[in-house]
Amino acid sequence: MSISAEDTTNRHSLESLLSFTVYSANLALGKAYRPILNKLQLTYTQYVTIIALWEAGEQTVGSLGEKLYLESNTLTPILKKLEAMGYVERKRDTQDERQVNVVLTHRGRRLYESASSIDIVEHCGLSKGDFLELQRSVVMLRQKLLKIADKSDDQIVPTRG
């Protein structure tokens, strides 16, 4: 679908909503990733969890959740599944037993190495330059939206019931 001049003047059309554009692009991107994820036998969230652990090494569940924009109650079942698959190990922090640390196992590192040979740019149908430009724009959008959301959160005053 392309955006027409009429779509941009009608603020209530689907195509004029940036949120819908990003949402539907995310769905399409999921379809582009599907062959890669099927080959690895991972979900997208499991895939990015493996990448985040590869990049930063051992880290707390909380720290990993911040990187992935996931709450711990969403991340924990993903980590349990990856642990059952033999890709990660979870262990209590020796200094603070309330903290759970996560690290890739040898098998998880091998999985990452096999996945890193896959060129996602090729699966997106974009030139390398267009891919990088789009990625920078989306990161900028995410940062601005999070900044706005943080300001909104600061302005919310809890009420007592």
DOVOMAR-829057 format. One record per residue (C-alpha): residue number from 1; residue in three letters; x, y, z. Coordinates in nm, 2 decimals. Last residue first. Example, Ala and Ser with C-alpha at 12.3 -4.5 7.8 and 13.67 -1.06 7.14 Angstrom:
<recs>
<rec><pos>2</pos><code>ser</code><u>1.37</u><v>-0.11</v><w>0.71</w></rec>
<rec><pos>1</pos><code>ala</code><u>1.23</u><v>-0.45</v><w>0.78</w></rec>
</recs>
This chain:
<recs>
<rec><pos>161</pos><code>gly</code><u>-0.82</u><v>0.54</v><w>4.69</w></rec>
<rec><pos>160</pos><code>arg</code><u>-0.52</u><v>0.76</v><w>4.68</w></rec>
<rec><pos>159</pos><code>thr</code><u>-0.44</u><v>0.91</v><w>4.34</w></rec>
<rec><pos>158</pos><code>pro</code><u>-0.10</u><v>0.88</v><w>4.17</w></rec>
<rec><pos>157</pos><code>val</code><u>0.02</u><v>1.19</v><w>3.99</w></rec>
<rec><pos>156</pos><code>ile</code><u>0.11</u><v>1.13</v><w>3.63</w></rec>
<rec><pos>155</pos><code>gln</code><u>0.34</u><v>1.41</v><w>3.50</w></rec>
<rec><pos>154</pos><code>asp</code><u>0.66</u><v>1.20</v><w>3.53</w></rec>
<rec><pos>153</pos><code>asp</code><u>0.50</u><v>0.92</v><w>3.32</w></rec>
<rec><pos>152</pos><code>ser</code><u>0.42</u><v>1.17</v><w>3.04</w></rec>
<rec><pos>151</pos><code>lys</code><u>0.78</u><v>1.29</v><w>3.04</w></rec>
<rec><pos>150</pos><code>asp</code><u>0.90</u><v>0.93</v><w>3.01</w></rec>
<rec><pos>149</pos><code>ala</code><u>0.65</u><v>0.87</v><w>2.73</w></rec>
<rec><pos>148</pos><code>ile</code><u>0.78</u><v>1.17</v><w>2.54</w></rec>
<rec><pos>147</pos><code>lys</code><u>1.14</u><v>1.05</v><w>2.58</w></rec>
<rec><pos>146</pos><code>leu</code><u>1.04</u><v>0.70</v><w>2.48</w></rec>
<rec><pos>145</pos><code>leu</code><u>0.87</u><v>0.83</v><w>2.16</w></rec>
<rec><pos>144</pos><code>lys</code><u>1.18</u><v>1.04</v><w>2.08</w></rec>
<rec><pos>143</pos><code>gln</code><u>1.42</u><v>0.74</v><w>2.13</w></rec>
<rec><pos>142</pos><code>arg</code><u>1.19</u><v>0.51</v><w>1.92</w></rec>
<rec><pos>141</pos><code>leu</code><u>1.17</u><v>0.76</v><w>1.64</w></rec>
<rec><pos>140</pos><code>met</code><u>1.55</u><v>0.80</v><w>1.63</w></rec>
<rec><pos>139</pos><code>val</code><u>1.59</u><v>0.43</v><w>1.63</w></rec>
<rec><pos>138</pos><code>val</code><u>1.34</u><v>0.40</v><w>1.34</w></rec>
<rec><pos>137</pos><code>ser</code><u>1.53</u><v>0.67</v><w>1.14</w></rec>
<rec><pos>136</pos><code>arg</code><u>1.87</u><v>0.50</v><w>1.20</w></rec>
<rec><pos>135</pos><code>gln</code><u>1.73</u><v>0.17</v><w>1.08</w></rec>
<rec><pos>134</pos><code>leu</code><u>1.58</u><v>0.33</v><w>0.77</w></rec>
<rec><pos>133</pos><code>glu</code><u>1.91</u><v>0.48</v><w>0.68</w></rec>
<rec><pos>132</pos><code>leu</code><u>2.10</u><v>0.16</v><w>0.75</w></rec>
<rec><pos>131</pos><code>phe</code><u>1.86</u><v>-0.05</v><w>0.53</w></rec>
<rec><pos>130</pos><code>asp</code><u>1.85</u><v>0.22</v><w>0.25</w></rec>
<rec><pos>129</pos><code>gly</code><u>2.24</u><v>0.21</v><w>0.24</w></rec>
<rec><pos>128</pos><code>lys</code><u>2.25</u><v>-0.17</v><w>0.25</w></rec>
<rec><pos>127</pos><code>ser</code><u>2.00</u><v>-0.19</v><w>-0.04</w></rec>
<rec><pos>126</pos><code>leu</code><u>1.66</u><v>-0.31</v><w>0.07</w></rec>
<rec><pos>125</pos><code>gly</code><u>1.47</u><v>-0.63</v><w>-0.01</w></rec>
<rec><pos>124</pos><code>cys</code><u>1.44</u><v>-0.72</v><w>0.35</w></rec>
<rec><pos>123</pos><code>his</code><u>1.58</u><v>-1.08</v><w>0.33</w></rec>
<rec><pos>122</pos><code>glu</code><u>1.91</u><v>-0.96</v><w>0.19</w></rec>
<rec><pos>121</pos><code>val</code><u>1.94</u><v>-0.70</v><w>0.47</w></rec>
<rec><pos>120</pos><code>ile</code><u>1.90</u><v>-0.99</v><w>0.72</w></rec>
<rec><pos>119</pos><code>asp</code><u>2.23</u><v>-1.15</v><w>0.61</w></rec>
<rec><pos>118</pos><code>ile</code><u>2.26</u><v>-1.48</v><w>0.79</w></rec>
<rec><pos>117</pos><code>ser</code><u>2.62</u><v>-1.56</v><w>0.91</w></rec>
<rec><pos>116</pos><code>ser</code><u>2.53</u><v>-1.43</v><w>1.26</w></rec>
<rec><pos>115</pos><code>ala</code><u>2.28</u><v>-1.71</v><w>1.30</w></rec>
<rec><pos>114</pos><code>ser</code><u>2.55</u><v>-1.98</v><w>1.30</w></rec>
<rec><pos>113</pos><code>glu</code><u>2.76</u><v>-1.79</v><w>1.55</w></rec>
<rec><pos>112</pos><code>tyr</code><u>2.46</u><v>-1.72</v><w>1.77</w></rec>
<rec><pos>111</pos><code>leu</code><u>2.37</u><v>-2.09</v><w>1.78</w></rec>
<rec><pos>110</pos><code>arg</code><u>2.74</u><v>-2.18</v><w>1.87</w></rec>
<rec><pos>109</pos><code>arg</code><u>2.72</u><v>-1.92</v><w>2.15</w></rec>
<rec><pos>108</pos><code>gly</code><u>2.40</u><v>-2.08</v><w>2.28</w></rec>
<rec><pos>107</pos><code>arg</code><u>2.55</u><v>-2.43</v><w>2.27</w></rec>
<rec><pos>106</pos><code>his</code><u>2.85</u><v>-2.30</v><w>2.47</w></rec>
<rec><pos>105</pos><code>thr</code><u>2.60</u><v>-2.16</v><w>2.72</w></rec>
<rec><pos>104</pos><code>leu</code><u>2.48</u><v>-1.80</v><w>2.70</w></rec>
<rec><pos>103</pos><code>val</code><u>2.46</u><v>-1.62</v><w>3.03</w></rec>
<rec><pos>102</pos><code>val</code><u>2.17</u><v>-1.50</v><w>3.26</w></rec>
<rec><pos>101</pos><code>asn</code><u>2.20</u><v>-1.36</v><w>3.61</w></rec>
<rec><pos>100</pos><code>val</code><u>1.91</u><v>-1.37</v><w>3.86</w></rec>
<rec><pos>99</pos><code>gln</code><u>1.91</u><v>-1.10</v><w>4.13</w></rec>
<rec><pos>98</pos><code>arg</code><u>1.73</u><v>-1.15</v><w>4.46</w></rec>
<rec><pos>97</pos><code>glu</code><u>2.03</u><v>-1.36</v><w>4.57</w></rec>
<rec><pos>96</pos><code>asp</code><u>2.25</u><v>-1.05</v><w>4.58</w></rec>
<rec><pos>95</pos><code>gln</code><u>2.63</u><v>-1.11</v><w>4.60</w></rec>
<rec><pos>94</pos><code>thr</code><u>2.62</u><v>-1.47</v><w>4.47</w></rec>
<rec><pos>93</pos><code>asp</code><u>2.38</u><v>-1.37</v><w>4.19</w></rec>
<rec><pos>92</pos><code>arg</code><u>2.13</u><v>-1.65</v><w>4.13</w></rec>
<rec><pos>91</pos><code>lys</code><u>2.18</u><v>-1.85</v><w>3.82</w></rec>
<rec><pos>90</pos><code>arg</code><u>2.02</u><v>-1.88</v><w>3.47</w></rec>
<rec><pos>89</pos><code>glu</code><u>2.20</u><v>-2.07</v><w>3.20</w></rec>
<rec><pos>88</pos><code>val</code><u>2.12</u><v>-2.01</v><w>2.83</w></rec>
<rec><pos>87</pos><code>tyr</code><u>2.11</u><v>-2.21</v><w>2.51</w></rec>
<rec><pos>86</pos><code>gly</code><u>2.03</u><v>-2.56</v><w>2.64</w></rec>
<rec><pos>85</pos><code>met</code><u>1.68</u><v>-2.58</v><w>2.49</w></rec>
<rec><pos>84</pos><code>ala</code><u>1.54</u><v>-2.59</v><w>2.85</w></rec>
<rec><pos>83</pos><code>glu</code><u>1.74</u><v>-2.27</v><w>2.92</w></rec>
<rec><pos>82</pos><code>leu</code><u>1.59</u><v>-2.10</v><w>2.62</w></rec>
<rec><pos>81</pos><code>lys</code><u>1.24</u><v>-2.20</v><w>2.74</w></rec>
<rec><pos>80</pos><code>lys</code><u>1.31</u><v>-2.07</v><w>3.09</w></rec>
<rec><pos>79</pos><code>leu</code><u>1.46</u><v>-1.75</v><w>2.94</w></rec>
<rec><pos>78</pos><code>ile</code><u>1.14</u><v>-1.69</v><w>2.74</w></rec>
<rec><pos>77</pos><code>pro</code><u>0.93</u><v>-1.76</v><w>3.04</w></rec>
<rec><pos>76</pos><code>thr</code><u>1.13</u><v>-1.50</v><w>3.24</w></rec>
<rec><pos>75</pos><code>leu</code><u>1.12</u><v>-1.23</v><w>2.98</w></rec>
<rec><pos>74</pos><code>thr</code><u>0.75</u><v>-1.15</v><w>3.00</w></rec>
<rec><pos>73</pos><code>asn</code><u>0.74</u><v>-1.13</v><w>3.38</w></rec>
<rec><pos>72</pos><code>ser</code><u>1.07</u><v>-0.95</v><w>3.37</w></rec>
<rec><pos>71</pos><code>glu</code><u>0.92</u><v>-0.67</v><w>3.16</w></rec>
<rec><pos>70</pos><code>leu</code><u>1.06</u><v>-0.64</v><w>2.81</w></rec>
<rec><pos>69</pos><code>tyr</code><u>1.22</u><v>-0.34</v><w>2.62</w></rec>
<rec><pos>68</pos><code>leu</code><u>1.49</u><v>-0.58</v><w>2.50</w></rec>
<rec><pos>67</pos><code>lys</code><u>1.78</u><v>-0.38</v><w>2.65</w></rec>
<rec><pos>66</pos><code>glu</code><u>1.58</u><v>-0.31</v><w>2.97</w></rec>
<rec><pos>65</pos><code>gly</code><u>1.48</u><v>-0.68</v><w>3.00</w></rec>
<rec><pos>64</pos><code>leu</code><u>1.85</u><v>-0.78</v><w>2.97</w></rec>
<rec><pos>63</pos><code>ser</code><u>1.93</u><v>-0.55</v><w>3.26</w></rec>
<rec><pos>62</pos><code>gly</code><u>1.65</u><v>-0.68</v><w>3.47</w></rec>
<rec><pos>61</pos><code>val</code><u>1.74</u><v>-1.05</v><w>3.40</w></rec>
<rec><pos>60</pos><code>thr</code><u>2.09</u><v>-0.97</v><w>3.52</w></rec>
<rec><pos>59</pos><code>gln</code><u>2.39</u><v>-0.99</v><w>3.28</w></rec>
<rec><pos>58</pos><code>glu</code><u>2.64</u><v>-1.23</v><w>3.15</w></rec>
<rec><pos>57</pos><code>gly</code><u>2.78</u><v>-1.14</v><w>2.81</w></rec>
<rec><pos>56</pos><code>ala</code><u>2.69</u><v>-0.80</v><w>2.66</w></rec>
<rec><pos>55</pos><code>glu</code><u>2.67</u><v>-0.87</v><w>2.29</w></rec>
<rec><pos>54</pos><code>trp</code><u>2.61</u><v>-1.24</v><w>2.30</w></rec>
<rec><pos>53</pos><code>leu</code><u>2.34</u><v>-1.20</v><w>2.56</w></rec>
<rec><pos>52</pos><code>ala</code><u>2.17</u><v>-0.94</v><w>2.35</w></rec>
<rec><pos>51</pos><code>ile</code><u>2.19</u><v>-1.16</v><w>2.04</w></rec>
<rec><pos>50</pos><code>ile</code><u>2.04</u><v>-1.46</v><w>2.22</w></rec>
<rec><pos>49</pos><code>thr</code><u>1.76</u><v>-1.24</v><w>2.35</w></rec>
<rec><pos>48</pos><code>val</code><u>1.70</u><v>-1.11</v><w>2.00</w></rec>
<rec><pos>47</pos><code>tyr</code><u>1.65</u><v>-1.47</v><w>1.87</w></rec>
<rec><pos>46</pos><code>gln</code><u>1.42</u><v>-1.57</v><w>2.17</w></rec>
<rec><pos>45</pos><code>thr</code><u>1.20</u><v>-1.27</v><w>2.10</w></rec>
<rec><pos>44</pos><code>tyr</code><u>1.19</u><v>-1.36</v><w>1.73</w></rec>
<rec><pos>43</pos><code>thr</code><u>1.09</u><v>-1.72</v><w>1.80</w></rec>
<rec><pos>42</pos><code>leu</code><u>1.35</u><v>-1.98</v><w>1.76</w></rec>
<rec><pos>41</pos><code>gln</code><u>1.39</u><v>-2.30</v><w>1.56</w></rec>
<rec><pos>40</pos><code>leu</code><u>1.71</u><v>-2.17</v><w>1.40</w></rec>
<rec><pos>39</pos><code>lys</code><u>1.60</u><v>-2.26</v><w>1.05</w></rec>
<rec><pos>38</pos><code>asn</code><u>1.25</u><v>-2.15</v><w>1.14</w></rec>
<rec><pos>37</pos><code>leu</code><u>1.38</u><v>-1.82</v><w>1.27</w></rec>
<rec><pos>36</pos><code>ile</code><u>1.57</u><v>-1.75</v><w>0.94</w></rec>
<rec><pos>35</pos><code>pro</code><u>1.28</u><v>-1.85</v><w>0.72</w></rec>
<rec><pos>34</pos><code>arg</code><u>1.04</u><v>-1.63</v><w>0.94</w></rec>
<rec><pos>33</pos><code>tyr</code><u>1.26</u><v>-1.32</v><w>0.94</w></rec>
<rec><pos>32</pos><code>ala</code><u>1.09</u><v>-1.17</v><w>0.63</w></rec>
<rec><pos>31</pos><code>lys</code><u>0.75</u><v>-1.26</v><w>0.77</w></rec>
<rec><pos>30</pos><code>gly</code><u>0.83</u><v>-1.08</v><w>1.09</w></rec>
<rec><pos>29</pos><code>leu</code><u>0.94</u><v>-0.78</v><w>0.89</w></rec>
<rec><pos>28</pos><code>ala</code><u>0.60</u><v>-0.78</v><w>0.73</w></rec>
<rec><pos>27</pos><code>leu</code><u>0.43</u><v>-0.78</v><w>1.08</w></rec>
<rec><pos>26</pos><code>asn</code><u>0.67</u><v>-0.50</v><w>1.19</w></rec>
<rec><pos>25</pos><code>ala</code><u>0.59</u><v>-0.30</v><w>0.88</w></rec>
<rec><pos>24</pos><code>ser</code><u>0.22</u><v>-0.34</v><w>0.97</w></rec>
<rec><pos>23</pos><code>tyr</code><u>0.28</u><v>-0.20</v><w>1.32</w></rec>
<rec><pos>22</pos><code>val</code><u>0.51</u><v>0.08</v><w>1.20</w></rec>
<rec><pos>21</pos><code>thr</code><u>0.25</u><v>0.20</v><w>0.94</w></rec>
<rec><pos>20</pos><code>phe</code><u>-0.03</u><v>0.15</v><w>1.19</w></rec>
<rec><pos>19</pos><code>ser</code><u>0.15</u><v>0.36</v><w>1.45</w></rec>
<rec><pos>18</pos><code>leu</code><u>0.23</u><v>0.63</v><w>1.19</w></rec>
<rec><pos>17</pos><code>leu</code><u>-0.15</u><v>0.66</v><w>1.13</w></rec>
<rec><pos>16</pos><code>ser</code><u>-0.21</u><v>0.82</v><w>0.79</w></rec>
<rec><pos>15</pos><code>glu</code><u>-0.24</u><v>0.48</v><w>0.62</w></rec>
<rec><pos>14</pos><code>leu</code><u>-0.52</u><v>0.37</v><w>0.85</w></rec>
<rec><pos>13</pos><code>ser</code><u>-0.73</u><v>0.67</v><w>0.77</w></rec>
<rec><pos>12</pos><code>his</code><u>-0.84</u><v>0.89</v><w>1.06</w></rec>
<rec><pos>11</pos><code>arg</code><u>-0.61</u><v>1.19</v><w>0.99</w></rec>
<rec><pos>10</pos><code>asn</code><u>-0.76</u><v>1.23</v><w>0.65</w></rec>
<rec><pos>9</pos><code>thr</code><u>-0.52</u><v>1.49</v><w>0.50</w></rec>
<rec><pos>8</pos><code>thr</code><u>-0.24</u><v>1.24</v><w>0.47</w></rec>
<rec><pos>7</pos><code>asp</code><u>-0.46</u><v>0.97</v><w>0.32</w></rec>
<rec><pos>6</pos><code>glu</code><u>-0.59</u><v>1.21</v><w>0.05</w></rec>
<rec><pos>5</pos><code>ala</code><u>-0.23</u><v>1.28</v><w>-0.06</w></rec>
<rec><pos>4</pos><code>ser</code><u>-0.19</u><v>0.91</v><w>-0.11</w></rec>
<rec><pos>3</pos><code>ile</code><u>0.02</u><v>0.67</v><w>0.10</w></rec>
<rec><pos>2</pos><code>ser</code><u>0.12</u><v>0.35</v><w>-0.07</w></rec>
<rec><pos>1</pos><code>met</code><u>0.00</u><v>0.00</v><w>0.00</w></rec>
</recs>
